[in-house]
Amino acid sequence: MTSIHSKALGFLKVLVQENAITFQQDRKHNDWTFGYYLNNAYFRLQLAYKKLPSIDQRGDSNLRAVVDEVLDAQVGLANHNEQAETDWENAHKAAEDIFKALAAKNTRRRKGRRRTRA
């Protein structure tokens, strides 16, 4: 059993027994929890990219590929700890990319409403 696997089991045991996780427990099992939170972020980012097809024209399409690549690597049980800082920074950049696309979409929508009112 790997260290991350044992951390995951320990974390889930506490969660089931106490129905709550404290900061100390989260930190104690951080090898696993970091990957869990980061994967969760990447799944959300991937979904956002799928729901915003126009982002390729406005955003950084390379970040979309990075998100897909990280998730594809997770299928093979890749370890985030080897490149944790890079994975975290790429997730942050992808989130900024998505927010910019949403802001641009919202701006276009507001301009369209102004034209219809005039």
Backbone torsions as a table, in degrees:
resi	resn	phi	psi	omega
1	MET	NA	131.1	-179.3
2	THR	-75.7	163.7	177.9
3	SER	-60.1	-42.6	-179.1
4	ILE	-66.2	-39.8	178.7
5	HIS	-62.4	-44.7	179.8
6	SER	-66.8	-34.9	176.0
7	LYS	-64.8	-40.0	178.9
8	ALA	-62.8	-45.4	179.4
9	LEU	-63.5	-41.7	177.9
10	GLY	-62.4	-43.0	179.2
11	PHE	-62.4	-47.8	-178.7
12	LEU	-67.1	-33.8	177.2
13	LYS	-61.8	-46.7	178.3
14	VAL	-62.9	-42.9	-179.5
15	LEU	-60.4	-44.5	-179.2
16	VAL	-69.4	-42.6	-177.5
17	GLN	-69.4	-41.5	-172.5
18	GLU	-107.2	-10.8	-179.0
19	ASN	56.6	29.3	178.5
20	ALA	-164.0	153.5	176.2
21	ILE	-127.3	129.9	177.0
22	THR	-97.1	169.6	177.7
23	PHE	-58.2	-41.9	-178.3
24	GLN	-62.5	-40.6	179.2
25	GLN	-69.3	-39.8	177.5
26	ASP	-60.3	-45.5	-179.3
27	ARG	-67.2	-39.2	-179.4
28	LYS	-61.0	-34.0	-177.1
29	HIS	-106.4	27.5	-170.5
30	ASN	-62.6	-23.5	176.3
31	ASP	-58.8	-37.9	-179.9
32	TRP	-88.6	-44.8	-174.6
33	THR	-63.9	-36.3	178.3
34	PHE	-58.9	-47.7	178.2
35	GLY	-62.2	-38.9	179.0
36	TYR	-61.9	-50.1	-178.4
37	TYR	-66.4	-40.2	-179.5
38	LEU	-67.8	-43.0	176.6
39	ASN	-60.9	-41.9	178.2
40	ASN	-58.0	-45.3	178.4
41	ALA	-61.0	-44.9	-179.4
42	TYR	-64.2	-38.7	176.6
43	PHE	-62.5	-40.4	178.7
44	ARG	-67.4	-40.3	178.6
45	LEU	-64.5	-41.8	179.1
46	GLN	-61.8	-42.5	177.9
47	LEU	-62.4	-42.6	178.9
48	ALA	-62.0	-43.0	178.0
49	TYR	-61.6	-39.1	179.2
50	LYS	-66.6	-36.2	-178.0
51	LYS	-81.4	-12.2	179.5
52	LEU	-119.7	72.0	-177.1
53	PRO	-61.9	-25.7	-179.4
54	SER	-71.4	-9.8	-177.4
55	ILE	-63.2	-27.3	179.1
56	ASP	-62.5	-31.5	-180.0
57	GLN	-80.8	-27.9	-175.1
58	ARG	-107.4	-31.1	-174.0
59	GLY	-100.0	-168.0	-179.9
60	ASP	-92.4	97.9	-176.5
61	SER	-64.7	-20.9	176.4
62	ASN	-64.8	-35.2	178.6
63	LEU	-66.1	-35.4	176.6
64	ARG	-60.6	-42.6	178.1
65	ALA	-65.0	-37.5	178.9
66	VAL	-63.8	-43.3	178.7
67	VAL	-59.6	-48.2	179.0
68	ASP	-62.0	-40.0	-179.1
69	GLU	-63.8	-44.1	179.8
70	VAL	-62.7	-43.7	179.9
71	LEU	-67.9	-37.7	176.1
72	ASP	-61.8	-38.3	178.8
73	ALA	-66.5	-31.2	-179.3
74	GLN	-67.4	-27.4	176.9
75	VAL	-61.0	-33.6	178.6
76	GLY	-88.5	17.2	178.6
77	LEU	60.5	38.0	176.0
78	ALA	-63.9	155.2	-176.1
79	ASN	-104.9	117.8	179.1
80	HIS	-63.3	-26.6	-175.3
81	ASN	-61.6	-25.1	179.7
82	GLU	-67.4	-31.8	-179.6
83	GLN	-139.5	42.3	-174.1
84	ALA	-56.2	-45.7	-176.5
85	GLU	-65.0	-42.2	178.9
86	THR	-64.4	-45.6	178.9
87	ASP	-60.6	-42.0	179.9
88	TRP	-64.4	-46.0	-179.0
89	GLU	-63.9	-40.1	178.6
90	ASN	-65.6	-37.7	176.7
91	ALA	-63.0	-42.1	179.2
92	HIS	-64.0	-44.5	178.9
93	LYS	-63.6	-40.2	179.2
94	ALA	-64.6	-40.3	177.9
95	ALA	-62.5	-42.6	176.9
96	GLU	-62.0	-41.0	178.3
97	ASP	-58.8	-44.8	-179.7
98	ILE	-67.2	-41.9	178.1
99	PHE	-62.4	-39.0	177.7
100	LYS	-63.0	-42.9	179.2
101	ALA	-64.1	-40.7	178.2
102	LEU	-65.0	-40.6	178.9
103	ALA	-63.5	-41.8	178.9
104	ALA	-64.7	-41.3	179.3
105	LYS	-64.2	-42.0	179.5
106	ASN	-65.2	-39.7	179.0
107	THR	-63.9	-43.9	178.2
108	ARG	-62.3	-39.9	-179.4
109	ARG	-64.1	-43.9	179.7
110	ARG	-64.6	-39.5	178.3
111	LYS	-63.7	-38.6	178.6
112	GLY	-64.1	-37.4	178.6
113	ARG	-67.2	-39.7	179.6
114	ARG	-62.3	-40.4	-179.2
115	ARG	-65.7	-38.4	-178.2
116	THR	-72.3	-26.7	179.6
117	ARG	-76.9	-29.9	-174.2
118	ALA	-70.7	NA	NA
